Amino acid sequence: MLTDLTSTLGLSVPIVQGGMAWVSGSRLASAVSQAGGLGVLGAATMDPRELRRHIHAVRQRTERPFAVNLPLILLRADGADRVEELAHVILAERPPVVITGAGSPAKWTSTFKEAGLLVGHVVPSARLAQKSHAAGVDFVVAESNEAGGHVRPHGLATLSLVPQVVDAVPIPVVAAGGITDGRGVAAALALGASAVQLGTRFVATQECEAHAAFKQSLVAAGSEDAVLYGPEGKISRGLATPAVQHMVELAREGASAEDLRAARGIDRARLGCVEGSIEEGILPSGSGVGLVRELPTVAALMDELMATARGQVEAISERLGARAPIA
Ligand SMILES: Cc1cc2nc3c(=O)[nH]c(=O)nc-3n(C[C@H](O)[C@H](O)[C@H](O)COP(=O)(O)O)c2cc1C
């Protein structure tokens, strides 16, 4: 199953593992790349030395292509910009692909491209996809508000976002947000996507660096358990842990953005994702979490995703080919 993007990136399956703060290090990323997809290191929560170490570790484990995810708005606790120091590591180490997001693609795209990297940018709308194309990116990741992590509160859903982005730009589009099994993969490709990006589903795998309690929470969660929370401008989707429920209640009572920011704190994602604190922590999760029922290896998951997607395509074409009996 090859698409324009899989040929450009050198993948054997159209599956990208979303870059994820705290939980997508070299173990997860190399497993995904080794299985034929695009493994992505989540640089947002790494310091330059850690990022360099993870890039080296991926290269030791696989010769296949991988990427670094670099959100373009990253501040240190003292307010200093962290993007530049991480960008310098990327320029020195030259992973084959960099996927930027959360900021303007205008500033870094040409620098990365001049260094020979393929560049993708995460967008929530057709308008921002066009801006990214104008900035020179090679592909866009159309991420809906069904995704885990930071989202646009009034953003589009995957079903309406992806075809609008596909129509808006002449470059490959990766669909992201709520895609959790092979049916979602087939649906996204049917919408015109060249590949899919999954985040939540990859957290619930053997190789993911996330704390076991986070993974078990994903397996236990049902269809209504991934909710939107947080202060204006920093809305996220995650499991309704006690800390998140508190933020949802505060918002319902009309709390100020300042109060919501205080309730969110600065360390809750690490507490949830790394320490496994369900009580105090935040556990980012997409809206498809109710479909997560076990913790497979990455290779088994990717085989299953592709087998189900192929089965769906065959079943659909049979259904479309069948004529309704004439009464
Ligand atoms: C735990 C977690 C952390 C994430 N951190 C980041 C991040 O640092 N940068 C980013 O661009 N996206 C981040 N995302 C979004 C993913 O890259 C991906 O686009 C998203 O998870 C897709 O939606 P899904 O979770 O429904 O599969 C994160 C998602 C999760 C679940």
The ligand as a Tripos MOL2 file, in Angstrom:
@<TRIPOS>MOLECULE
LIG
   31    33     1     0     0
SMALL
NO_CHARGES

@<TRIPOS>ATOM
      1 C1          0.5650   11.9920   25.1870 C.3       1 LIG1
      2 C2          0.5140   12.8840   23.9770 C.ar      1 LIG1
      3 C3          1.4790   13.8910   23.8360 C.ar      1 LIG1
      4 C4          1.4890   14.6830   22.6750 C.ar      1 LIG1
      5 N1          2.4970   15.6170   22.5140 N.ar      1 LIG1
      6 C5          2.6120   16.2730   21.3180 C.ar      1 LIG1
      7 C6          3.7450   17.1140   21.0590 C.ar      1 LIG1
      8 O1          4.6390   17.2760   21.8820 O.2       1 LIG1
      9 N2          3.8160   17.7270   19.8380 N.ar      1 LIG1
     10 C7          2.8370   17.5570   18.8670 C.ar      1 LIG1
     11 O2          2.9510   18.1310   17.7650 O.2       1 LIG1
     12 N3          1.7520   16.7660   19.1030 N.ar      1 LIG1
     13 C8          1.6450   16.1140   20.2770 C.ar      1 LIG1
     14 N4          0.5900   15.2440   20.4800 N.ar      1 LIG1
     15 C9         -0.3420   14.9740   19.3500 C.3       1 LIG1
     16 C10         0.1330   13.7400   18.5290 C.3       1 LIG1
     17 O3          1.3450   14.0010   17.8650 O.3       1 LIG1
     18 C11        -0.9170   13.2930   17.4880 C.3       1 LIG1
     19 O4         -1.0860   14.2450   16.4700 O.3       1 LIG1
     20 C12        -2.2620   13.0200   18.1340 C.3       1 LIG1
     21 O5         -2.0800   12.2220   19.2760 O.3       1 LIG1
     22 C13        -3.2000   12.3320   17.1350 C.3       1 LIG1
     23 O6         -4.4490   12.1000   17.7250 O.3       1 LIG1
     24 P1         -4.8320   10.7340   18.5060 P.3       1 LIG1
     25 O7         -4.2080   10.8690   19.8580 O.co2     1 LIG1
     26 O8         -6.3090   10.7570   18.5500 O.co2     1 LIG1
     27 O9         -4.2440    9.6050   17.7240 O.co2     1 LIG1
     28 C14         0.5100   14.4930   21.6600 C.ar      1 LIG1
     29 C15        -0.4800   13.5040   21.8440 C.ar      1 LIG1
     30 C16        -0.4810   12.7050   22.9760 C.ar      1 LIG1
     31 C17        -1.5450   11.6340   23.1110 C.3       1 LIG1
@<TRIPOS>BOND
     1     1     2 1
     2     2     3 ar
     3     2    30 ar
     4     3     4 ar
     5     4     5 ar
     6     4    28 ar
     7     5     6 ar
     8     6     7 ar
     9     6    13 1
    10     7     8 2
    11     7     9 ar
    12     9    10 ar
    13    10    11 2
    14    10    12 ar
    15    12    13 ar
    16    13    14 ar
    17    14    15 1
    18    14    28 ar
    19    15    16 1
    20    16    17 1
    21    16    18 1
    22    18    19 1
    23    18    20 1
    24    20    21 1
    25    20    22 1
    26    22    23 1
    27    23    24 1
    28    24    25 2
    29    24    26 1
    30    24    27 1
    31    28    29 ar
    32    29    30 ar
    33    30    31 1
@<TRIPOS>SUBSTRUCTURE
     1 LIG1         1 GROUP 0 **** ****
